[in-house]
Amino acid sequence: MDGSPPHIFDQHARSLGPGIHHLPPAFTTLNGKVGNVLTGLGIASHERVVIADDDVRYDRDTLARMHDLLQSADVVRPQNYFDPLPWHACWDTARSLLNRMTGGDWPGTLGVRRSVLQRSGGYRGDVLFENLELVRTIKAAGGTEAVPLDLFVRRSPSSTRHFLSQRVRQAYDEMARPWRFVVFLLVLPALALLILARRWAAAVSMILSPVAIAELGRRRAGGRHVFPAVASPAAPVWVVERSACTWLALGARLFLGGVPYRRSVLRTAASSDRELRRRHSGARLAEDLPGKRCDVMPLGVHAS
């Protein structure tokens, strides 16, 4: 699925060659990725589908593992790693290592069972954290999630310019997980208070603790094979940056009504679990009571 302007779309078509179904999205969404995904899922004929950004690089072994995991799970969230590793990818790897200790990272790829997302009627296209929205939607519709921390999928790093442009937007994502958003808001004020109070031991401990957590994440489930040791010391820098960007994200919400994304402003990071469970109660009923019939809406109905 390619949402590029026509002249770039044609260049991509020529470079991809035969055997690739290269198509534009059938409809647009405020978050363009969602329109691409839902169009592709509407065309796909297989039950087990891999969704991936254009910088994700699967090989035969990782695809085979994803295929096997989708036999028992309805959505699979693997672990990305960067290769090569410029400075900003090392910085972002620190985020991944910390996330490996707090529920798993959010990669640029997911595996899904197509029928479950069909049963849910698709997922919202006007949210910023679209992968979280997709996973929450599948779980609200009665599906199951797998987070294999040892399924490592390579990802090519973005340009430095693109990396810098994402800092506030990714901090805004955490509004979908309010407790994390609040924690990041408190980091800089807490660190400043400790320094002003000359509580140096506590300040140093606060600065260094992310290094220990990141290193545990690096060593977890064989992560040392793909994550370099230099990424763990970058964790405090990432935490401080995320705290600063969280305050900027809060300002964007208060003064802009949301965070700028392409040519629009997105207000909602992702729907809450409670809201999605209420919305998809019919799909869960159809799953739980196989003798009953429950009509669901066609794929893509939640795109906007």
Number of C-alpha atoms within 10 A of each C-alpha: 18 16 17 13 9 11 9 12 16 12 11 14 16 11 8 11 10 9 6 8 11 16 14 18 20 13 15 17 17 20 22 19 21 29 26 22 18 26 20 19 24 16 8 12 10 10 13 19 19 18 16 17 12 12 14 18 15 17 9 8 11 16 15 11 12 25 17 12 20 21 11 13 17 23 29 24 23 23 24 24 24 20 15 12 18 13 13 15 22 25 20 19 26 29 24 26 28 25 16 24 17 11 10 18 19 19 18 18 23 20 23 28 22 21 15 22 26 22 24 29 23 25 29 23 26 23 25 30 22 21 21 19 23 22 22 24 27 29 22 22 27 22 22 17 19 15 18 16 20 12 20 17 21 19 24 16 21 14 12 12 9 10 13 12 11 12 17 21 23 18 23 29 22 19 22 20 15 11 11 13 21 15 12 22 20 15 18 18 12 13 18 12 12 17 15 10 10 11 12 12 11 13 17 13 10 16 17 14 13 23 21 14 19 27 25 18 26 26 15 15 14 14 21 14 10 15 24 15 14 13 23 26 18 20 29 20 15 18 19 16 16 24 22 19 20 28 20 19 27 20 14 19 19 11 10 14 14 21 26 16 15 10 7 12 19 21 19 19 24 24 20 15 15 10 11 20 19 12 14 20 15 19 25 19 15 18 18 11 10 9 8 9 11 15 9 15 14 14 20 23 16 17 21 16
